[in-house]
Amino acid sequence: MNRLIVCLKKPCQVWALALVASLAFFACSNGNEVAGGVTDIGNSIAREPDTTKIAGTVVDMQGNKMPAARLTLYWDNGYAIEDSLEAVADSNAQFEFKVASNDMHGYLQNGRTTAIQYADSAKGVINAFAGVYLYARSGSLSGISLPPSGKATEVRIGSRKALRGSMSGVASGKVHIGGTHLSADIQEDGSFSFDSIPPGMQEELIYSEGDSVLGYIPFTIQDEGDTVVLPQLENYDGFLWNPDLSLLADVYGFTSFHTDYVRWADTNWTTVNIEMNGDEQVFGHNGKLADSVNYVDGVKGKAVLLEPGQYLDLDTLNPTGGDFTLSLWTKWNGPNGEHQVLFCQRAYWSDSTSRFQWHYEVNRGSFAVMKSMPGYPEAVFFGDSSAVPVGEWAYLVLVSKDGMVAMYVNGNPVGEAQAFAPNELKRSVPFRVGGDEIETETWNGAIDRVSIETRARSPEYIRADYETVRSR
């Protein structure tokens, strides 16, 4: 097992984000549904002799070539299309544009098509934004791409999607899909929605007020699901992001590829990820390293099947001082007539040495979260033994946020969130996974992909994380 503790402060600028694209949603949007045909504003972007070649191939989401697909090259200033040029893919699905370089105003440089300047770095106001976008369509399939300069590009087309999202602290303005006529008003509660947008390997969601672009996020949407549902976005110096999305690099094909103009807000959290790779610290109830560890097939790679009295030890890690998220994958063997510990922060079964515990409570036949024991146990309960399937891999998550705690199984909540606070102690106590100092209370099942975070993950993130691992 790899014990990795990472404190994240001002994460690096190159990052990925992702979201679930599977929830059904019926939405409305402003403007035309489709990207539109040639705007034909004199076709000024194609008349200069000093040209840049933009060429490539049109394929569907499965990589099949799409001959005779129609393409439009759009010049978008961030809130409206200014000009365009049209082409048709040949019998090999290849296309070519020759673009007047002078009219691109430098927007085709170093493989990027977006130019941003900040009028006030303290306020993060963007006073210049423009992009060149490729829109391709064939029958009911369509797609958007940001064409690199001087390089062949592959434009992928697929079925259109509904999109729903919201902006934190924003009650007006609009969002716009770059390279299309599609825009949606931001409502008073910060929400916005589109009922039909083209998927794309490279495209942009742009936030503006009037003719001022205030923020944007580049992204990819692949051809999975009918609806894209975004966690709430926040505007940090012109870049839209959400911490839940930023660390889901492999989930569902909504992925940011922005690299240059990100200005991060300060973040400070701790993440511990335990992957079962043979390097883990497995202890026995006597507090000594286990002589042997039982490995079984995991969700991906290997998992650990703890013997009675064993547990995974994380020393005196204290993640429960504020918001937190605890998760693991397990193939549970079901009730065995004993208490079974998932996570605990305790030295022994007493109020003075126990801060927190999440376990299966055998006496009640329910999953419980406890903060003090044993005399008059204070506990909250989440469903009976049927809440977790037996004999198959399941994803268990516990989230504590703002004095409330909630349990999830396979991306779905188990009951309602309940009031909770960990027991206050005057001493440090061990943090353990899968067991404690009592030999009979080991978790009865295989354990894989353990994660401890000092922040509260959203329901959208939890669902996306579950679906991602399950689909592999």
ABEGO torsion letter per residue (X at the ends): XBBBBBBBBGBBABBBBBBBAABBBBBBBBEBABAEBBAGBGGAAAABABBBBBBEBBBBAAGBBBBGBBBBBBBBAGABBABBBBBBBBAAGBBBBBBBAAAAGGABBGGBABBBBBABAAAGBBABBBBBBBBBBBEABBBBBBBBBGBBBBBBBBBBBBBBBBBBGBABEBBBBBGBABBBBBBAAGBBBBABBBBBABBBBBBBBEABBABBBBBBBBBBEABBBBBBBBBBGGBBBBAAAAABAABGGBBBABAAABBBBBBBBBBBBBBBAGABBBBBAAGBBBABBBBBBBABEBBBBBBBGBBBBAEABBAAABBBBBBBBBBBAEBAGBBBBABBBBABBBAAABABBBBBBAAAGBBBBBABOAABBBBBBBEBAAABBBGBBBBBBBBBBGGBBBBBBGGBBBEBBBBBBBBBBABBBBBBBGEBABAAABBBEBBBGBBBBBBBBBAAAAAAAAAAAAAX
